Amino acid sequence: MKNRRKTAILLTALLAAAVTCALAVGSESLSFFSLDENQQAILYEIRLPRVLLGACVGASLAVAGAGLQALLRNPLAEPYLLGVSNGAALGTMLSFGLFGSIAVARPAFAIIGAGIASAVVFRMAKSRSGMNVERLVLSGVIVTTFLSSIIVLLTSLLDAARLRSFTFWLLGDLSQATYQGFYLTLIASIAGTLAIASQSRALNLMMIGERDALDFGVEVKRVRLVVFTAASALVGASVAASGSVGYVGLIVPHLLRLAIGSDNRLIVPFSALAGAIFVVFADTVARLAIAPRELPVGAITALVGAPMFIYLLRRS
Amino acid sequence: MIVRKFVFTFTIKSAKLTAACCLFMAIGTFGCSSARNSSTAPGSRELRDDLGRAVRLPLRIERAVSLAPNLTEIVFAVGAEDRLVGVTTYCDFPAEARAIAKVGDTQTPNVERIIALKPDLVLVSTSSQLEAFADTLASRNIAVFVTNPTNFSDVMKNLERLGELFGTQAKAQALIDKLNSRAALAEEKYAKRSPVRVFVQISKEPLYTIGKSSFLTELLTRVGGDVVTKNVETAFPVLSKETALALAPDAIILSDSSDNTEPNEAFRNSPAVKNEKVFRVNADILSRPGPRLVDAMEIVGAHLNGITTTPNIK
């Protein structure tokens, strides 16, 4: 109990610090005590929406990861590795093609894409004897590669200029942040997090085993539906706003479980905080590393995440 | 994402490579005898390409394939278009280039189709992807000449070399003189004016622009432009929007393409947008290091110095 409080305070303080730092630094230095017109625009129109969106995306992806890992009883279940992100990316591209500039169509299509991809992976991974790690990871790889090839096919139909912007976006890029994108992501982020948090008791029981959970009166099918839908919404909205920022859903919940154990009532809300910290921090690095040029934030998260994935794979 | 993407492209590439290897082996076995028989050309010469490779060429090039739109433009400009038998899908200028057989695009040319066209020479602008099939083509007596002009003086040198290659030196030299004098005229015209702080927007999202090593930076400087990103590393960097906003350029050149028809939001309050100094320029003219670079100089120079007949966009 005491520990939980400490962690909550620590994470909140860290998030506040990360956001403050992220707002304070950038390719342009601002004199905060006397902002001129341009500096105000830089702070409020460029930096602030980007940091807010980054926090939202980080929280969403980490919560989606935590939910999927608990549901599938598998520490390697991660939206990106399961192909859910690619489903969302394909959805976003289709909405670009079909509806162009309609902003709401993008997250809507992305969420549908993420939902279909996760349903397919789940079906493929399930066998009569239940679900095992290898089958799940393999299904994820297959769906991811299949969707990647469709994305490659689609991009080859684009002209060179559009291709360039899509490539950057696909790697996970927050530079295109707007308040509109932030609000849309925020709505999905809050709804998805609440939905998964509401299932955390049931998820705790399901982590012991689906049969045991059934014995305790958990409606396994309903929990599964809620978590999959919520994860798809979280991932879909994030991808629509910022492309595929990989590995957040993998390393954030895992590190938290190492620190405070695997009670999902804690892991889910803390994942939201820690995920936000991680992406805000990673994006600050992406903005500063080669300033005034930019790196896609997905490159930074993958740089940290991929070695972590190998480590987890060796442990499991 | 990045890891996955790399793994993915790697698989595709290795699959392609395997397929290509099989193809080459097949050609190797079946093609050996014919290659030997036909290799006794009456005379040949040797020229060094941009990679420093000694390329053996027949005395007269009868059939050539160009694998880049700027090289196609150069071949036309030096008056050797009648010997161009294959070009890429990107090669759309001059209009006559559209009628020439297509051999795929610059990144993924179709080797089979190139061989089927029986060229004596293939002009290549990128060395990396093509090293693999240069040997195959060489074994079929098809010379691969790598040349990659990246700035104005390169283009001039290139015109000269391709003139030499095709034996149209006189026409090439006349063109070089004309282009040089047009460039000098444009330069002189705008030299006395005070430079205009200009931003070149290659794409709106992400914000691609031109940097230190782009030929456009050099070119714009010559016609009265003070390129605001002239100190940014690389040729075509993605620029931070905060920096873009802080740069507050007085003029913006948009490389005209479907998703780059207006300035990025970061420029909303810039003098360029406020004073309607935003100009769309044909992306092909801006992006191809070929003879039309002088057109680019003249067009941009006229825009920057307010002597322009094309209307601004708002």
Contacts between the chains, C-beta under 8 A, distances in Angstrom:
chain1	res1	chain2	res2	distance
A	26	B	240	7.0
A	26	B	242	5.0
A	27	B	240	3.9
A	27	B	242	5.3
A	27	B	243	4.5
A	28	B	240	7.6
A	28	B	242	4.4
A	28	B	243	5.8
A	28	B	245	7.7
A	28	B	246	4.7
A	37	B	269	7.3
A	38	B	245	6.2
A	38	B	246	6.0
A	38	B	248	6.7
A	38	B	269	7.4
A	41	B	245	5.9
A	41	B	268	8.0
A	41	B	269	6.5
A	42	B	242	4.6
A	42	B	245	5.5
A	42	B	246	6.6
A	45	B	265	7.5
A	46	B	241	4.9
A	46	B	242	5.2
A	46	B	245	6.5
A	46	B	266	6.6
A	47	B	242	6.6
A	80	B	1	6.5
A	80	B	4	7.3
A	85	B	1	7.5
A	144	B	4	6.5
A	145	B	8	6.4
A	145	B	11	7.9
A	148	B	4	7.4
A	148	B	5	7.5
A	148	B	8	5.0
A	152	B	8	7.9
A	152	B	12	7.6
A	159	B	257	6.9
A	159	B	258	6.5
A	160	B	257	8.0
A	161	B	202	7.9
A	161	B	203	5.6
A	161	B	257	4.0
A	161	B	258	6.7
A	161	B	259	5.7
A	161	B	260	6.2
A	161	B	283	7.3
A	162	B	258	6.7
A	162	B	259	5.5
A	164	B	203	5.9
A	164	B	206	8.0
A	164	B	208	6.6
A	165	B	203	5.6
A	165	B	204	7.9
A	165	B	205	5.5
A	165	B	206	6.0
A	165	B	259	6.5
A	168	B	206	4.7
A	168	B	238	6.7
A	169	B	206	7.7
A	170	B	1	6.9
A	170	B	5	7.2
A	171	B	1	5.5
A	171	B	2	5.8
A	171	B	5	7.1
A	172	B	1	5.4
A	173	B	206	6.4
A	175	B	205	7.8
A	175	B	206	5.6
A	175	B	207	7.3
A	175	B	238	7.5
A	175	B	240	7.6
A	175	B	241	6.5
A	176	B	205	5.1
A	176	B	206	7.0
A	243	B	1	7.5
A	244	B	1	4.4
A	245	B	1	7.1
A	246	B	1	4.0
A	246	B	2	7.3
A	246	B	3	7.5
A	246	B	4	7.0
A	287	B	240	6.4
A	290	B	233	7.5
A	291	B	240	6.1
A	291	B	243	7.4
A	292	B	232	6.1
A	292	B	237	7.9
A	292	B	239	5.8
A	292	B	240	4.8
A	292	B	243	3.9
A	293	B	232	6.5
A	293	B	233	6.7
A	293	B	234	7.2
A	293	B	237	4.4
A	293	B	238	6.0
A	293	B	239	6.5
A	293	B	240	7.1
A	294	B	206	7.0
A	294	B	238	4.7
A	294	B	239	7.1
A	294	B	240	5.4
A	296	B	2	7.9
A	298	B	1	4.4
A	298	B	2	6.1
A	299	B	2	5.1
A	302	B	1	5.8
A	302	B	2	4.5
A	302	B	3	5.3
A	303	B	2	7.8
A	306	B	3	4.7
